[in-house]
Amino acid sequence: MRYAARTTTGIALAALVLTACGGGDPDDSVPESTDTGGGAAAAAAGSVDTGMATGAPALSEARTAPSGEAPDLAELVEAGELPPVAERVPEEAVTIIGKDGVGQYGGELQMAMNGNDDDSLIRRYAAYEPMVRWDGDWSSELTPGVAREWEVSEDATAYTFHLEEGIRWSDGEPFTADDIVFGYEDVLMNEELTPGPTEYLMDPEGNWPEITTDGDYTVTLQFEVPHGLFLYQLARAEEDGKFHRFPRHYLEQFHIDYNEDAVQLAADEGTRVTAVRNPYYWKVDEEGNQLPYIDRLVFDVFDSAEVIAFRAAAGNISYQDRHFDHDFRPLLAESMEEYNFSLIDVTSTDMNTLLFNFNHIHPDEELREVFTDLNFKAGLSHAMNREEIIELVYFGQGEPSQAAPREGSPYYHEELATQYLEFDLDTANEYLNQVLPEKDQDGNRLGPDGNPFTFTVDVATDRSVEHARVLELVQAHWAEVGITMDIQAMDRDLRNERRDAGEFDVYVRDGSAGLQDAILRPHWYMPFGDSGAYAWSWGSYYLDGEDAGEAPPEDSPAWRQWEIYDEILVTADPDEQARLMEELLDVSAEAFWTIGLSTSPNRAGVVHNDLRNAPHEIYEASAHQNPGPSYPAVWWWENPEDAVADDEDAAQDYVDEYEGEELPGDE
């Protein structure tokens, strides 16, 4: 990790802030290929050309000797309080190259969190140091991280990782394979510390792997059955899945198995994290200057995306690639010249702007019968004027699409993406007449019981106003074919409670997992876990068994999809995984689980004009862990002393002007 913390809360956070620093004697060069096993290092489908060049910093194949350090660290060395940089960083250190060249030290990076549960922002900026990692373009095979190279057995049951030698924790202690064993056996496998299963570490049959070491720098995980997606899961796993983030020498004092006073010690340790430069970070720039360039990271917590937008508009944010919906673009564009920032292009890997999830397990049998009828969903889909919605709500950005991986994904499926999209009321009525043929005198369709057929859509109030606009337009569209839809806005927690209890008609939200992540998170393409609301209980049954959910009917296409996905999980060959994924999506097209609206347009982010090496195009995806793969450690300030406006008055002016009112461009 690039930044260390002064105070921490408990074991997980203490481990997080002490991870990955440097000093040692590695081999001579980065290997040309990190997969010396059976070709499974690419995990699923390997690389994909998305047509996007982010200009993000990148890993160099060359190694560089450390020669420079931050002024504050040089002062500590001069005072005898810190070893020289050549003793803290490997002799031939991992080297990062930025598009704007070698930088200078100093300054702070200011970001904004949307509530306390937005803490993943901290991890993505300060702690994206996985065993294997994505690059910034998300367009190549996985690259080395804490593991310098790795081998995968041909059957994908054995994964051997050779660690970067010389990494040190931020207190200067060596990082070794023993820390990984501690993190795996004493933290992740400890039910008190990790009460929920760390599923990515388990093989497809739910077995934990056996972990062994060979010296200080080699670790092998041996699974009982093939785990074909394991490397991709390593690259995307967040704090609960990083078994290498737990320094044994430090954390044993907080672990009840090693210290009976551990609970009190953890409580005494405090709750505030201050992200400051890690003096033992193990990466350098092309001239040997130890990274990071920036002195500290500052994360301010706010209670809404709107307030974050006001802060950004007043120049109070250095770099932000999340929390700005389409509504905020005009506000940001209006002020960017005055406050010396630019808009960045945030490419969403979401595959759809809004999905209509009809409850396939509805307790009302008549509603369930209608909701699961393909003719009903096809008719409603043909009745949606998507072009109108795209123009009015999304400023003409995006294309009509069903719930399917996007073009550019290795799993793009044309039939699934394009079926039932044409706006045609005659075709819509033909489909609907096969399900709800009877109408009242006003043209409203009657249900199987002879009463007016209506249903309610649950929408979360914490979503942007764009969802409300879409629903109002769709409500009018469906009324044209005799379908009555009510809209019910509610707190997100209540909406999810209703989903989990199966007490809803239609659940709407945007659709994720549209690129490489489609194979890792297929919940919109088949029942998988509780995220795919159309059949959440079936998905829970698949992942966790009959105690967690309900088994689908014997004739449900979910069974066939689960068989296919089980094959994917135990397949090591990326080409075979891709073929199986295509077969799975063939079944998705037949099932037509959910109705989609349009491809997700790019969003806006902000970057201060004096911030160098930061990408102006970036992906937004939990699987990608943005902006971590873009190496924030190599970002630097042109004028660090006055880079951020920090104009609280201006930010408050925006709040006063627009709070409760329409944002610029809304009218």
C-alpha positions as CSV (number, residue, x, y, z in Angstrom):
1,M,0.0,0.0,0.0
2,R,1.1,3.5,-0.8
3,Y,-0.2,5.3,2.3
4,A,0.0,4.3,5.9
5,A,-2.5,5.1,8.7
6,R,-1.9,6.7,12.0
7,T,-4.8,5.1,13.8
8,T,-7.0,2.2,12.9
9,T,-10.1,0.2,13.9
10,G,-9.8,-3.5,14.6
11,I,-7.9,-6.1,12.7
12,A,-9.3,-5.6,9.2
13,L,-8.5,-2.0,9.0
14,A,-5.2,-2.3,10.8
15,A,-4.2,-4.8,8.2
16,L,-5.4,-2.7,5.4
17,V,-3.2,0.3,6.2
18,L,-0.1,-1.7,6.8
19,T,0.1,-3.6,3.5
20,A,2.8,-3.7,0.8
21,C,6.0,-1.8,1.1
22,G,9.6,-2.5,0.0
23,G,13.3,-3.4,0.3
24,G,15.1,-6.5,-0.8
25,D,16.8,-8.5,-3.6
26,P,14.5,-9.6,-6.4
27,D,15.4,-11.3,-9.7
28,D,16.5,-9.3,-12.7
29,S,13.4,-8.6,-14.8
30,V,9.7,-8.9,-15.1
31,P,8.9,-12.1,-16.9
32,E,7.4,-11.9,-20.3
33,S,4.6,-14.2,-19.2
34,T,3.3,-14.6,-15.7
35,D,1.5,-17.9,-16.6
36,T,3.8,-20.8,-16.7
37,G,1.1,-23.3,-16.1
38,G,-1.8,-24.3,-18.4
39,G,-2.8,-21.0,-19.9
40,A,-5.3,-20.1,-17.2
41,A,-3.6,-16.9,-16.1
42,A,-5.9,-14.9,-18.4
43,A,-8.8,-16.4,-16.3
44,A,-11.9,-16.1,-18.4
45,A,-11.5,-14.6,-21.9
46,G,-8.2,-12.8,-21.5
47,S,-8.0,-9.4,-23.3
48,V,-10.7,-7.4,-25.1
49,D,-10.3,-4.4,-27.3
50,T,-12.8,-1.9,-25.9
51,G,-11.7,0.9,-28.1
52,M,-10.8,3.0,-25.1
53,A,-7.3,4.3,-24.3
54,T,-7.3,5.8,-20.9
55,G,-3.8,7.3,-20.9
56,A,-3.4,5.7,-17.5
57,P,0.0,5.1,-16.0
58,A,1.4,1.6,-16.7
59,L,3.8,-1.0,-15.3
60,S,7.2,-0.9,-17.0
61,E,8.9,-4.1,-18.0
62,A,12.2,-2.6,-16.8
63,R,13.3,-2.3,-13.2
64,T,14.9,0.8,-11.7
65,A,17.2,1.3,-8.7
66,P,15.8,3.7,-6.1
67,S,17.6,7.0,-6.0
68,G,15.2,9.7,-4.9
69,E,12.6,10.2,-2.1
70,A,10.2,12.8,-0.8
71,P,11.6,15.7,1.1
72,D,9.8,14.8,4.4
73,L,11.4,11.3,4.2
74,A,14.8,12.7,3.4
75,E,14.6,14.8,6.6
76,L,13.8,11.7,8.6
77,V,16.8,9.9,7.0
78,E,19.0,12.9,7.8
79,A,17.8,12.8,11.4
80,G,18.6,9.1,11.7
81,E,14.9,8.2,12.1
82,L,14.5,6.3,8.9
83,P,16.9,4.1,6.8
84,P,18.1,5.5,3.4
85,V,15.8,4.9,0.5
86,A,18.2,2.3,-1.0
87,E,17.6,0.2,2.1
88,R,13.8,0.7,2.1
89,V,13.2,-0.1,-1.6
90,P,14.4,-3.1,-3.6
91,E,17.6,-2.6,-5.5
92,E,15.7,-3.3,-8.7
93,A,12.3,-1.9,-8.0
94,V,9.0,-2.2,-9.8
95,T,8.7,0.8,-12.0
96,I,5.6,2.8,-13.0
97,I,5.6,5.1,-16.0
98,G,3.1,8.0,-16.4
99,K,2.0,9.8,-19.5
100,D,3.1,13.2,-18.1
101,G,6.5,12.0,-17.2
102,V,8.5,12.2,-14.0
103,G,6.7,14.2,-11.3
104,Q,7.5,16.2,-8.2
105,Y,6.6,15.6,-4.6
106,G,4.0,17.4,-2.5
107,G,0.4,18.3,-2.1
108,E,-2.7,16.4,-1.1
109,L,-5.4,14.7,-3.0
110,Q,-8.9,15.6,-2.0
111,M,-11.8,13.3,-2.7
112,A,-15.4,12.9,-1.4
113,M,-17.3,9.9,0.0
114,N,-21.0,9.5,-0.2
115,G,-21.7,8.4,3.4
116,N,-19.6,6.3,5.8
117,D,-20.3,3.1,3.9
118,D,-18.5,4.5,0.8
119,D,-15.2,3.4,2.3
120,S,-14.3,1.4,-0.8
121,L,-13.2,4.7,-2.2
122,I,-10.3,4.7,0.3
123,R,-9.2,1.2,-0.6
124,R,-9.3,1.9,-4.3
125,Y,-7.1,5.0,-4.1
126,A,-4.8,4.0,-1.3
127,A,-4.8,0.2,-1.2
128,Y,-5.2,-1.4,-4.6
129,E,-2.2,-3.7,-4.3
130,P,-3.7,-7.2,-5.0
131,M,-1.8,-10.4,-5.7
132,V,-2.5,-9.9,-9.4
133,R,-4.1,-6.8,-10.9
134,W,-5.9,-5.2,-13.7
135,D,-4.2,-2.4,-15.8
136,G,-5.8,1.0,-16.2
137,D,-7.2,0.2,-19.7
138,W,-8.8,-3.1,-18.6
139,S,-7.7,-4.3,-22.0
140,S,-4.9,-6.8,-21.3
141,E,-4.3,-9.9,-19.3
142,L,-3.8,-9.6,-15.6
143,T,-0.5,-8.0,-14.6
144,P,1.8,-8.7,-11.6
145,G,0.9,-7.2,-8.3
146,V,2.2,-8.4,-4.9
147,A,2.8,-11.7,-6.8
148,R,5.6,-11.1,-9.3
149,E,4.7,-14.3,-11.2
150,W,2.5,-17.3,-10.9
151,E,1.8,-20.7,-12.3
152,V,-1.6,-22.4,-12.7
153,S,-2.0,-26.1,-13.1
154,E,-3.6,-27.2,-16.3
155,D,-6.7,-28.3,-14.4
156,A,-6.9,-25.0,-12.5
157,T,-6.7,-26.7,-9.1
158,A,-3.3,-25.5,-8.0
159,Y,-2.2,-21.8,-8.0
160,T,1.4,-21.0,-7.1
161,F,2.4,-17.4,-6.4
162,H,5.9,-16.1,-6.3
163,L,5.9,-13.0,-4.2
164,E,7.8,-9.8,-5.0
165,E,10.8,-10.1,-2.8
166,G,11.7,-7.3,-0.5
167,I,8.3,-5.8,0.1
168,R,8.0,-4.4,3.6
169,W,5.1,-3.3,5.7
170,S,4.9,0.4,6.5
171,D,6.7,-0.2,9.8
172,G,9.7,-1.7,7.9
173,E,9.1,-5.3,8.8
174,P,9.4,-7.8,5.8
175,F,6.3,-9.1,4.1
176,T,6.6,-12.9,3.6
177,A,4.5,-15.9,2.8
178,D,3.9,-16.3,6.5
179,D,1.8,-13.2,6.6
180,I,-0.4,-14.8,3.9
181,V,-0.8,-18.0,5.9
182,F,-1.8,-15.9,8.9
183,G,-4.3,-13.9,6.9
184,Y,-5.8,-17.0,5.4
185,E,-5.9,-19.3,8.4
186,D,-6.3,-16.9,11.3
187,V,-8.4,-14.2,9.8
188,L,-10.4,-15.3,6.8
189,M,-11.1,-18.8,8.1
190,N,-11.9,-17.5,11.6
191,E,-15.7,-17.4,11.8
192,E,-15.6,-14.7,14.5
193,L,-13.5,-12.3,12.4
194,T,-15.0,-13.3,9.1
195,P,-18.5,-14.5,9.8
196,G,-19.6,-14.6,6.2
197,P,-17.9,-17.0,3.7
198,T,-15.1,-15.6,1.6
199,E,-16.7,-17.3,-1.4
200,Y,-14.1,-16.5,-4.0
201,L,-11.5,-18.5,-2.0
202,M,-13.7,-21.5,-2.0
203,D,-13.8,-23.9,-5.0
204,P,-17.1,-24.4,-6.8
205,E,-18.1,-27.1,-4.4
206,G,-17.6,-24.9,-1.4
207,N,-14.3,-26.3,-0.2
208,W,-11.5,-24.2,1.3
209,P,-8.1,-24.7,-0.4
210,E,-5.1,-26.0,1.3
211,I,-2.4,-23.4,1.6
212,T,1.3,-24.3,1.7
213,T,4.6,-22.3,1.5
214,D,8.0,-23.0,0.0
215,G,10.3,-20.6,1.7
216,D,9.5,-16.9,2.4
217,Y,8.3,-16.0,-1.0
218,T,6.3,-18.8,-2.5
219,V,2.7,-19.7,-1.7
220,T,0.5,-22.4,-3.2
221,L,-3.3,-22.8,-2.9
222,Q,-4.5,-26.3,-3.8
223,F,-8.2,-26.6,-4.5
224,E,-10.1,-29.9,-4.4
225,V,-11.8,-29.2,-7.8
226,P,-10.9,-26.7,-10.5
227,H,-11.4,-23.0,-9.8
228,G,-11.2,-21.5,-13.2
229,L,-12.1,-17.9,-12.3
230,F,-9.8,-17.6,-9.3
231,L,-7.3,-15.1,-10.8
232,Y,-10.0,-12.7,-11.9
233,Q,-11.5,-12.9,-8.5
234,L,-8.2,-12.1,-6.9
235,A,-7.9,-8.9,-9.1
236,R,-11.4,-7.7,-8.1
237,A,-11.7,-8.8,-4.5
238,E,-12.0,-6.0,-2.0
239,E,-10.9,-5.9,1.6
240,D,-12.7,-9.0,2.8
241,G,-10.9,-11.1,0.3
242,K,-7.3,-10.0,0.4
243,F,-5.5,-12.7,2.4
244,H,-2.2,-10.9,2.0
245,R,-3.2,-7.8,3.9
246,F,-2.7,-9.1,7.4
247,P,0.8,-8.6,8.9
248,R,1.3,-11.3,11.5
249,H,3.9,-9.5,13.5
250,Y,1.5,-6.5,14.1
251,L,-1.9,-8.2,14.2
252,E,-1.2,-11.0,16.6
253,Q,-1.5,-8.5,19.4
254,F,-5.2,-7.9,18.4
255,H,-6.0,-11.6,17.8
256,I,-7.7,-13.4,20.7
257,D,-5.8,-16.7,19.8
258,Y,-2.5,-14.9,20.5
259,N,-3.4,-12.3,23.2
260,E,-6.2,-12.5,25.7
261,D,-6.3,-8.7,25.9
262,A,-6.8,-8.4,22.1
263,V,-10.4,-6.9,22.4
264,Q,-9.3,-4.1,24.6
265,L,-6.2,-3.3,22.5
266,A,-8.3,-3.1,19.3
267,A,-10.8,-0.8,21.0
268,D,-8.0,1.5,22.3
269,E,-6.5,1.8,18.9
270,G,-9.0,4.4,17.7
271,T,-11.3,4.9,14.7
272,R,-9.8,7.5,12.5
273,V,-7.6,6.8,9.4
274,T,-5.2,9.4,8.1
275,A,-3.7,8.4,4.8
276,V,-0.1,9.6,4.6
277,R,2.8,8.6,2.5
278,N,4.2,5.1,3.3
279,P,8.0,5.4,3.7
280,Y,8.5,1.8,2.7
281,Y,6.5,1.7,-0.5
282,W,8.2,-0.5,-3.0
283,K,7.6,1.1,-6.4
284,V,9.5,3.9,-8.1
285,D,9.2,6.1,-11.2
286,E,11.4,5.7,-14.3
287,E,14.2,7.8,-12.7
288,G,14.2,5.8,-9.5
289,N,12.2,8.3,-7.3
290,Q,10.2,6.4,-4.7
291,L,6.5,6.7,-5.0
292,P,4.0,8.1,-4.1
293,Y,4.5,11.7,-5.2
294,I,1.5,13.1,-3.3
295,D,2.0,13.6,0.5
296,R,-1.5,12.6,1.7
297,L,-5.0,11.6,0.7
298,V,-8.0,13.4,2.2
299,F,-11.5,11.8,2.1
300,D,-14.3,14.0,3.2
301,V,-17.6,12.3,4.0
302,F,-20.9,13.9,2.8
303,D,-24.5,12.7,3.0
304,S,-25.5,13.0,-0.7
305,A,-24.2,12.9,-4.2
306,E,-25.7,16.4,-4.7
307,V,-23.5,17.9,-2.0
308,I,-20.4,16.2,-3.6
309,A,-21.3,17.8,-6.9
310,F,-21.5,21.2,-5.3
311,R,-18.1,20.7,-3.7
312,A,-16.7,19.7,-7.1
313,A,-18.3,22.7,-8.8
314,A,-16.5,24.9,-6.3
315,G,-13.1,23.4,-7.0
316,N,-12.9,21.5,-3.7
317,I,-12.2,18.1,-5.2
318,S,-8.9,17.0,-6.9
319,Y,-10.1,13.9,-8.7
320,Q,-13.4,12.1,-8.6
321,D,-14.7,9.4,-10.9
322,R,-17.9,8.4,-9.1
323,H,-21.2,9.9,-7.7
324,F,-21.8,12.3,-10.6
325,D,-24.9,11.3,-12.5
326,H,-25.9,12.8,-15.8
327,D,-27.9,15.5,-14.1
328,F,-24.7,17.0,-12.6
329,R,-22.8,17.5,-15.9
330,P,-24.2,21.0,-16.7
331,L,-23.5,22.2,-13.2
332,L,-19.9,21.0,-13.4
333,A,-19.4,22.4,-16.9
334,E,-20.7,25.8,-15.8
335,S,-18.0,26.3,-13.2
336,M,-14.9,24.3,-14.4
337,E,-13.2,27.3,-16.1
338,E,-13.5,29.5,-13.0
339,Y,-12.2,26.8,-10.7
340,N,-9.5,25.3,-12.9
341,F,-10.8,21.7,-13.4
342,S,-11.8,19.6,-16.4
343,L,-14.5,16.9,-16.9
344,I,-13.2,13.4,-17.3
345,D,-15.0,10.7,-19.3
346,V,-16.1,7.9,-17.0
347,T,-17.0,4.8,-19.0
348,S,-19.6,2.8,-17.1
349,T,-19.3,-0.9,-17.4
350,D,-23.0,-1.1,-16.5
351,M,-24.8,-2.7,-19.4
352,N,-28.1,-1.0,-18.9
353,T,-29.6,2.2,-17.6
354,L,-32.7,0.6,-16.0
355,L,-33.9,-3.0,-15.7
356,F,-37.5,-3.9,-15.0
357,N,-37.4,-7.0,-12.8
358,F,-40.8,-8.7,-12.6
359,N,-41.1,-10.9,-9.6
360,H,-40.9,-14.5,-11.0
361,I,-41.6,-15.9,-7.5
362,H,-44.5,-13.6,-6.6
363,P,-46.8,-15.0,-3.8
364,D,-49.9,-14.2,-5.9
365,E,-50.1,-17.1,-8.3
366,E,-52.0,-15.2,-11.0
367,L,-49.4,-12.4,-11.0
368,R,-46.6,-14.9,-11.0
369,E,-48.2,-16.6,-14.1
370,V,-48.4,-13.3,-16.0
371,F,-45.0,-12.0,-14.9
372,T,-43.2,-15.2,-16.0
373,D,-45.0,-15.3,-19.4
374,L,-42.5,-14.3,-22.2
375,N,-45.4,-12.8,-24.2
376,F,-46.1,-10.4,-21.4
377,K,-42.6,-9.1,-21.2
378,A,-42.1,-9.1,-24.9
379,G,-45.2,-7.0,-25.3
380,L,-44.2,-4.5,-22.7
381,S,-40.7,-4.2,-24.3
382,H,-42.2,-3.4,-27.7
383,A,-44.4,-0.8,-26.1
384,M,-41.4,1.2,-24.7
385,N,-40.3,4.2,-26.8
386,R,-36.7,3.9,-25.9
387,E,-35.5,6.5,-28.4
388,E,-37.7,9.1,-26.7
389,I,-36.4,8.2,-23.3
390,I,-32.8,8.3,-24.4
391,E,-33.3,11.7,-25.9
392,L,-35.3,13.3,-23.0
393,V,-33.5,11.7,-20.0
394,Y,-30.0,10.8,-21.2
395,F,-29.3,13.7,-23.5
396,G,-29.3,11.4,-26.6
397,Q,-26.5,9.2,-25.1
398,G,-26.9,5.4,-25.4
399,E,-28.6,2.9,-27.6
400,P,-31.7,0.8,-27.0
401,S,-30.6,-2.5,-25.4
402,Q,-31.9,-5.4,-23.3
403,A,-30.0,-6.8,-20.3
404,A,-26.9,-8.2,-22.0
405,P,-23.1,-7.7,-22.0
406,R,-22.1,-4.6,-24.0
407,E,-20.5,-4.5,-27.3
408,G,-16.7,-4.7,-26.6
409,S,-17.3,-7.4,-24.0
410,P,-15.9,-10.9,-24.9
411,Y,-19.4,-12.1,-24.0
412,Y,-21.4,-9.8,-26.2
413,H,-24.5,-11.7,-27.4
414,E,-26.4,-9.9,-30.2
415,E,-29.7,-11.8,-29.9
416,L,-30.0,-11.2,-26.2
417,A,-29.0,-7.5,-26.5
418,T,-31.4,-6.7,-29.4
419,Q,-34.5,-8.8,-29.1
420,Y,-37.9,-7.2,-28.6
421,L,-36.5,-3.7,-28.9
422,E,-38.5,-2.2,-31.7
423,F,-41.1,0.4,-30.6
424,D,-44.2,-1.0,-32.2
425,L,-47.6,-0.8,-30.5
426,D,-49.2,-3.2,-32.9
427,T,-46.6,-5.9,-32.1
428,A,-46.9,-5.0,-28.4
429,N,-50.6,-5.6,-28.5
430,E,-50.2,-8.9,-30.4
431,Y,-48.0,-10.2,-27.6
432,L,-50.1,-8.9,-24.8
433,N,-53.3,-10.2,-26.2
434,Q,-52.0,-13.7,-25.8
435,V,-51.7,-13.1,-22.0
436,L,-54.3,-10.5,-21.1
437,P,-56.8,-10.5,-23.9
438,E,-59.7,-8.8,-22.1
439,K,-60.1,-5.1,-21.6
440,D,-62.6,-2.8,-19.8
441,Q,-64.5,0.0,-21.5
442,D,-61.6,2.4,-21.0
443,G,-59.2,0.0,-22.8
444,N,-57.4,-1.1,-19.6
445,R,-56.5,-4.8,-19.6
446,L,-58.1,-7.1,-17.2
447,G,-56.3,-9.8,-15.2
448,P,-57.1,-13.5,-15.1
449,D,-59.5,-12.8,-12.3
450,G,-61.5,-10.3,-14.4
451,N,-60.4,-7.3,-12.4
452,P,-58.3,-4.4,-13.8
453,F,-54.7,-5.6,-14.1
454,T,-52.2,-3.4,-12.3
455,F,-48.8,-3.7,-10.7
456,T,-46.5,-1.5,-8.7
457,V,-42.8,-0.6,-9.4
458,D,-40.6,-0.1,-6.4
459,V,-37.9,2.5,-6.9
460,A,-35.3,3.7,-4.3
461,T,-35.4,7.4,-3.3
462,D,-31.6,7.5,-3.1
463,R,-31.3,7.1,-6.8
464,S,-31.0,10.1,-9.1
465,V,-34.1,11.8,-10.5
466,E,-33.4,10.1,-13.9
467,H,-35.1,6.9,-12.7
468,A,-38.2,8.8,-11.8
469,R,-38.3,10.5,-15.2
470,V,-37.8,7.2,-17.0
471,L,-40.6,5.5,-15.0
472,E,-43.1,8.4,-15.7
473,L,-42.4,8.0,-19.5
474,V,-42.7,4.2,-19.4
475,Q,-45.9,4.6,-17.4
476,A,-47.4,6.6,-20.2
477,H,-46.0,4.2,-22.9
478,W,-47.6,1.1,-21.3
479,A,-50.9,2.9,-20.7
480,E,-51.1,3.1,-24.5
481,V,-51.4,-0.7,-24.6
482,G,-53.8,-1.0,-21.7
483,I,-51.3,-1.7,-18.9
484,T,-51.6,0.2,-15.7
485,M,-48.3,0.7,-13.7
486,D,-48.1,2.4,-10.3
487,I,-44.8,3.9,-9.1
488,Q,-43.8,3.6,-5.4
489,A,-40.8,5.4,-4.2
490,M,-39.2,4.3,-1.0
491,D,-36.1,4.2,1.1
492,R,-33.4,1.8,-0.4
493,D,-33.4,-0.3,2.7
494,L,-37.1,-0.8,2.6
495,R,-37.0,-1.6,-1.1
496,N,-34.4,-4.3,-0.4
497,E,-36.4,-5.7,2.5
498,R,-39.4,-6.0,0.2
499,R,-37.2,-7.7,-2.4
500,D,-35.7,-10.2,0.1
501,A,-39.2,-11.0,1.4
502,G,-40.5,-11.4,-2.1
503,E,-43.2,-8.8,-1.4
504,F,-42.9,-6.7,-4.6
505,D,-44.2,-6.7,-8.1
506,V,-41.5,-5.0,-10.0
507,Y,-38.0,-4.0,-8.8
508,V,-36.0,-1.5,-10.9
509,R,-32.4,-0.6,-10.9
510,D,-29.5,-0.1,-13.4
511,G,-27.7,-3.2,-14.7
512,S,-24.1,-3.9,-13.9
513,A,-21.5,-6.5,-15.1
514,G,-21.4,-5.5,-18.8
515,L,-17.8,-6.2,-19.8
516,Q,-15.2,-8.7,-18.5
517,D,-17.1,-8.8,-15.2
518,A,-20.1,-10.5,-16.9
519,I,-18.7,-13.9,-16.2
520,L,-17.9,-13.1,-12.6
521,R,-21.3,-11.5,-11.8
522,P,-23.9,-13.1,-14.0
523,H,-26.9,-12.2,-11.8
524,W,-28.7,-10.3,-14.6
525,Y,-28.3,-13.2,-17.0
526,M,-29.3,-16.0,-14.7
527,P,-30.6,-16.4,-11.1
528,F,-27.4,-15.9,-9.1
529,G,-27.3,-14.8,-5.5
530,D,-29.8,-12.2,-4.3
531,S,-28.8,-9.4,-6.7
532,G,-31.0,-10.5,-9.6
533,A,-34.3,-9.4,-8.2
534,Y,-36.5,-11.1,-10.8
535,A,-35.8,-14.5,-9.0
536,W,-33.6,-13.6,-6.1
537,S,-34.7,-16.6,-4.0
538,W,-33.8,-19.0,-6.8
539,G,-30.4,-17.4,-7.0
540,S,-29.8,-17.7,-3.3
541,Y,-30.8,-21.4,-3.6
542,Y,-28.2,-21.9,-6.3
543,L,-25.4,-20.3,-4.2
544,D,-26.3,-21.3,-0.7
545,G,-28.7,-24.2,-0.8
546,E,-32.3,-24.8,0.2
547,D,-32.0,-23.1,3.6
548,A,-31.2,-19.8,1.8
549,G,-33.7,-19.8,-1.0
550,E,-36.4,-21.5,-3.0
551,A,-35.8,-24.1,-5.8
552,P,-37.3,-23.1,-9.1
553,P,-39.8,-25.3,-10.9
554,E,-38.4,-28.3,-12.7
555,D,-39.0,-26.8,-16.1
556,S,-37.3,-23.5,-15.3
557,P,-34.4,-22.6,-17.6
558,A,-32.4,-21.7,-14.5
559,W,-31.5,-25.3,-14.0
560,R,-29.8,-25.5,-17.4
561,Q,-28.0,-22.2,-16.8
562,W,-26.7,-23.4,-13.5
563,E,-25.3,-26.6,-15.1
564,I,-23.5,-24.5,-17.7
565,Y,-22.1,-22.1,-15.0
566,D,-20.9,-25.0,-13.0
567,E,-18.9,-26.1,-16.0
568,I,-17.4,-22.6,-16.3
569,L,-16.3,-22.6,-12.7
570,V,-14.3,-25.8,-13.2
571,T,-12.9,-25.0,-16.6
572,A,-9.3,-23.7,-16.9
573,D,-9.3,-22.9,-20.6
574,P,-10.4,-19.3,-21.4
575,D,-11.7,-20.2,-24.8
576,E,-13.9,-22.9,-23.4
577,Q,-15.1,-20.5,-20.7
578,A,-16.2,-18.1,-23.4
579,R,-17.9,-20.8,-25.4
580,L,-19.8,-21.9,-22.3
581,M,-20.7,-18.3,-21.5
582,E,-22.2,-18.0,-25.0
583,E,-24.3,-21.1,-24.4
584,L,-25.5,-19.7,-21.0
585,L,-26.5,-16.4,-22.7
586,D,-28.4,-18.4,-25.4
587,V,-30.6,-19.7,-22.6
588,S,-30.9,-16.1,-21.2
589,A,-32.3,-15.0,-24.5
590,E,-34.9,-17.8,-24.4
591,A,-35.8,-17.0,-20.8
592,F,-35.9,-13.2,-21.2
593,W,-35.6,-12.7,-17.5
594,T,-35.7,-8.9,-17.3
595,I,-36.6,-6.0,-19.6
596,G,-33.8,-3.6,-20.3
597,L,-33.9,0.1,-21.5
598,S,-30.6,1.3,-23.0
599,T,-26.9,1.0,-22.8
600,S,-25.4,3.1,-20.0
601,P,-23.9,6.4,-21.3
602,N,-20.6,7.7,-20.0
603,R,-20.7,9.8,-16.9
604,A,-18.7,12.8,-16.0
605,G,-15.9,13.0,-13.4
606,V,-13.6,15.9,-12.4
607,V,-9.9,16.3,-12.4
608,H,-8.0,19.4,-11.4
609,N,-6.1,20.9,-14.3
610,D,-2.8,20.8,-12.4
611,L,-3.0,17.1,-11.5
612,R,-0.6,15.1,-13.7
613,N,-0.6,11.4,-14.8
614,A,-4.2,11.0,-13.7
615,P,-6.3,9.5,-16.5
616,H,-9.0,11.6,-18.2
617,E,-10.8,8.5,-19.4
618,I,-11.5,5.7,-16.9
619,Y,-13.7,2.7,-16.3
620,E,-16.3,2.6,-13.5
621,A,-16.8,-0.9,-12.2
622,S,-16.5,-2.6,-8.8
623,A,-14.8,-5.5,-10.5
624,H,-12.2,-3.1,-11.9
625,Q,-11.6,-1.3,-8.6
626,N,-11.2,2.1,-10.3
627,P,-9.0,4.2,-10.0
628,G,-6.6,1.7,-8.4
629,P,-5.4,0.1,-11.6
630,S,-4.4,3.6,-12.9
631,Y,-1.7,3.8,-10.2
632,P,-2.6,6.9,-8.1
633,A,0.9,6.6,-6.6
634,V,2.4,8.1,-9.7
635,W,-0.1,11.1,-9.9
636,W,1.6,14.4,-9.1
637,W,0.8,18.1,-8.8
638,E,2.2,20.8,-11.1
639,N,1.7,23.4,-8.3
640,P,1.1,21.4,-5.1
641,E,1.0,24.4,-2.8
642,D,-2.2,25.9,-4.3
643,A,-3.6,23.0,-6.4
644,V,-7.0,22.8,-4.7
645,A,-9.3,25.8,-4.3
646,D,-10.8,24.6,-1.0
647,D,-13.3,27.4,-1.3
648,E,-15.9,26.5,1.3
649,D,-17.9,29.7,0.7
650,A,-18.2,28.9,-3.0
651,A,-19.4,25.4,-2.3
652,Q,-22.0,26.7,0.1
653,D,-23.1,29.2,-2.5
654,Y,-23.9,26.3,-4.8
655,V,-25.8,24.5,-2.1
656,D,-27.8,27.7,-1.3
657,E,-28.6,28.3,-5.0
658,Y,-29.6,24.9,-6.1
659,E,-30.8,23.0,-3.0
660,G,-34.3,21.8,-3.6
661,E,-34.2,23.3,-7.1
662,E,-33.6,21.9,-10.5
663,L,-29.9,21.7,-11.5
664,P,-28.7,23.6,-14.6
665,G,-29.9,21.8,-17.7
666,D,-32.8,20.0,-16.0
667,E,-35.4,22.3,-17.4
